[in-house]
């Protein structure tokens, strides 16, 4: 190896020192818990409440169901989950880590939406034998509803049993 000047040796040493200082700073921050976002998990259930909304630090949920329907929403670690059910429907939404999950069910349908670690998930079911499921991970989105299914990103999955459509990892989506 040929060193062209003494200045290039000094700049390399400075870069190495800066890297060591940065690594020590990250290690110290992780030991102290600086920069990590955590929120107590929240769970909303309807019934017994007609419309329940809970917020804990940065996690939030909401559940609303008419008589004869059930809605459940759970969120943690800055997640947001909302479920709505009407006319004997059952809806469930769960979100974690900056994820958003939205679920709706009516006319006896069952809907499930899961957003894990930053995904966006939307699921809606209508009809007595219809089940919809959407699952989205970090940086991905999934939708399952009456108009079809859509998957965007490597961590996405959606299925609609009423139409027989499904998609995964961004492949097999319905044209909208």
C-alpha positions in Angstrom: 0.0 0.0 0.0 1.4 3.4 -1.0 0.5 6.4 1.2 0.5 9.5 -0.9 0.7 12.0 2.0 0.9 12.3 5.7 -2.5 14.2 5.5 -4.3 11.1 4.3 -3.0 9.1 7.3 -4.3 11.7 9.7 -7.7 11.9 8.1 -8.0 8.1 8.3 -7.2 8.2 12.0 -9.8 11.0 12.6 -12.4 8.9 10.8 -11.6 5.9 13.0 -11.8 8.0 16.2 -15.2 9.5 15.1 -16.5 6.0 14.4 -15.4 4.8 17.9 -17.0 7.8 19.6 -20.2 7.3 17.7 -20.3 3.6 18.6 -19.8 4.4 22.3 -22.5 7.0 22.1 -25.0 4.5 20.6 -24.1 1.9 23.2 -24.5 4.4 26.1 -27.9 5.5 24.7 -29.1 2.0 24.5 -28.1 1.2 28.0 -29.8 4.3 29.3 -32.9 3.7 27.2 -32.6 7.0 25.4 -34.4 7.2 22.1 -36.6 4.1 22.5 -40.4 4.5 22.2 -42.6 2.3 24.3 -46.1 2.7 25.3 -48.3 0.6 27.6 -50.6 -1.7 25.6 -54.2 -0.7 25.3 -57.2 -2.9 24.5 -60.7 -1.6 23.5 -63.7 -3.9 23.5 -67.3 -3.4 22.5 -69.6 -4.5 24.1 -69.7 -3.9 27.1 -69.0 -0.4 26.1 -70.9 0.9 23.1 -67.9 3.0 22.0 -64.6 2.7 23.8 -61.5 4.8 23.0 -58.3 4.5 25.0 -54.9 6.3 24.7 -51.8 5.3 26.7 -48.7 7.5 25.9 -48.5 7.0 22.1 -50.6 3.8 21.7 -54.3 4.2 21.0 -57.3 2.1 20.2 -61.0 2.4 19.5 -63.9 -0.1 19.3 -67.5 0.5 18.4 -70.2 -2.2 18.0 -73.9 -2.2 17.7 -76.1 -4.6 19.7 -75.4 -8.2 18.5 -72.0 -7.3 17.1 -68.5 -7.4 18.6 -65.4 -5.2 18.1 -62.0 -5.5 19.6 -58.9 -3.3 19.0 -55.5 -3.6 20.7 -52.4 -1.4 20.3 -48.9 -1.1 21.7 -45.6 0.7 21.0 -47.1 3.7 19.2 -49.6 1.6 17.3 -53.2 2.7 16.4 -56.0 0.2 16.1 -59.7 0.8 15.3 -62.6 -1.7 14.9 -66.2 -1.1 14.0 -69.0 -3.8 13.8 -72.6 -3.6 12.8 -75.5 -6.0 12.2 -74.0 -9.2 13.8 -70.5 -8.5 12.5 -67.3 -9.2 14.3 -64.2 -7.0 13.8 -60.7 -7.2 15.3 -57.7 -5.0 14.8 -54.2 -5.1 16.3 -51.3 -2.7 15.8 -47.7 -2.4 17.1 -44.7 -0.3 16.5 -46.1 2.7 14.6 -48.5 0.4 12.7 -52.1 1.3 11.9 -54.9 -1.4 11.7 -58.5 -0.7 10.7 -61.2 -3.3 10.8 -64.9 -3.2 9.9 -67.6 -5.9 9.8 -71.3 -5.9 9.0 -74.1 -8.2 8.1 -72.5 -11.2 9.9 -69.0 -10.8 8.3 -65.8 -11.3 10.2 -62.8 -9.0 9.7 -59.3 -9.1 11.0 -56.6 -6.5 10.5 -53.0 -6.8 11.9 -50.3 -4.1 11.5 -47.0 -5.2 12.9 -44.1 -2.9 13.4 -45.1 0.0 11.2 -47.4 -1.5 8.6 -50.8 -0.2 7.4 -53.6 -2.8 7.4 -57.3 -2.4 6.4 -59.9 -5.1 6.4 -63.6 -5.0 5.9 -66.2 -7.9 5.7 -69.8 -7.8 4.6 -72.0 -10.9 4.5 -72.7 -13.9 6.8 -70.0 -16.2 5.4 -67.3 -13.6 4.5 -64.0 -13.5 6.4 -61.4 -11.0 5.5 -57.8 -10.9 6.8 -55.1 -8.3 6.2 -51.6 -8.4 7.6 -48.9 -5.8 7.1 -45.4 -5.5 8.5 -42.9 -2.7 8.5 -43.0 -0.5 5.4 -45.9 -2.6 3.8 -49.6 -2.2 3.4 -52.5 -4.7 3.0 -56.2 -4.3 2.2 -59.0 -6.9 2.1 -62.5 -5.6 1.5 -65.6 -6.0 -0.7 -63.8 -4.5 -3.8 -60.8 -6.9 -3.7 -57.4 -7.3 -2.1 -54.2 -5.2 -2.3 -50.7 -6.0 -1.1 -47.9 -3.5 -1.2 -44.4 -4.4 0.1 -42.5 -7.5 1.1 -44.4 -8.0 4.4 -48.0 -8.0 3.2 -50.8 -10.6 3.0 -54.5 -10.3 2.4 -57.4 -12.6 1.8 -61.1 -12.3 1.2 -63.1 -15.6 1.5 -66.2 -14.1 -0.1 -64.5 -13.4 -3.4 -61.8 -16.1 -3.1 -59.1 -13.5 -3.8 -55.7 -13.3 -2.0 -52.4 -11.6 -2.4 -49.0 -11.8 -0.7 -45.7 -9.9 -0.8 -47.1 -7.4 -3.3 -48.2 -10.0 -5.8 -51.7 -11.0 -6.7 -53.5 -7.7 -5.9 -56.9 -6.8 -7.5 -56.9 -3.9 -9.9 -58.8 -1.0 -8.4 
